[in-house]
Amino acid sequence: MRIQLKNELMHAICAFEAKRSNWPNLRRKRKLTTADILDRIVFVCKTGCQWSQLPVNGASYKTVYHYFRYLVQSEDI
């Protein structure tokens, strides 16, 4: 499912990682990297599939949707 991310999206990844490192309540290691999460978000936007139809290879669709909502509300993308 790997989709090539453009430069603008890579800058969004860097901005997101900078914000994420300041979150105080990170207690466990994440199963997906930020690039994997954004790759799945792009997959949903490109194919038009529903969130629940994402292949589960490490995290549930709820996790990916959570980060999507966070990015949309923070206007990083």
SVG drawing of the C-alpha trace seen along z (x, -y; Angstrom):
<svg xmlns="http://www.w3.org/2000/svg" viewBox="-16 -25 27 32">
<polyline fill="none" stroke="black" stroke-width="0.4" points="0.0,0.0 3.1,-2.3 2.3,-5.5 5.0,-8.0 4.6,-11.1 5.3,-14.5 7.6,-17.1 4.7,-19.1 3.5,-16.0 7.0,-15.3 7.1,-18.8 3.7,-18.1 5.3,-14.9 8.2,-16.9 5.8,-19.5 3.6,-16.8 6.6,-15.0 7.8,-18.2 4.4,-18.8 4.1,-15.1 7.4,-15.2 6.0,-17.8 3.0,-15.7 3.4,-14.9 1.4,-11.7 3.1,-9.4 3.4,-6.1 3.9,-3.4 5.8,-2.9 3.7,-3.5 3.1,-0.6 3.1,-2.8 5.5,-5.5 4.2,-8.9 5.0,-8.2 2.9,-5.0 0.0,-6.9 0.1,-9.6 0.5,-6.9 -2.7,-5.3 -4.5,-8.7 -3.4,-9.3 -4.6,-5.8 -8.1,-6.6 -8.2,-10.0 -6.9,-8.6 -9.0,-5.4 -12.1,-6.7 -12.5,-3.6 -14.0,-3.8 -11.8,-4.1 -13.0,-0.7 -11.8,0.9 -8.1,0.1 -5.9,3.1 -4.8,3.8 -1.1,4.3 -0.1,2.8 -2.8,0.4 -6.5,0.2 -8.4,-2.2 -9.5,-4.1 -5.9,-5.0 -5.3,-6.3 -8.6,-8.3 -7.6,-9.8 -4.5,-11.2 -6.4,-12.4 -8.8,-14.3 -6.0,-15.8 -4.2,-17.0 -7.4,-18.5 -8.3,-20.3 -4.7,-21.6 -4.6,-22.7 -1.2,-21.3 -2.1,-19.8"/>
</svg>
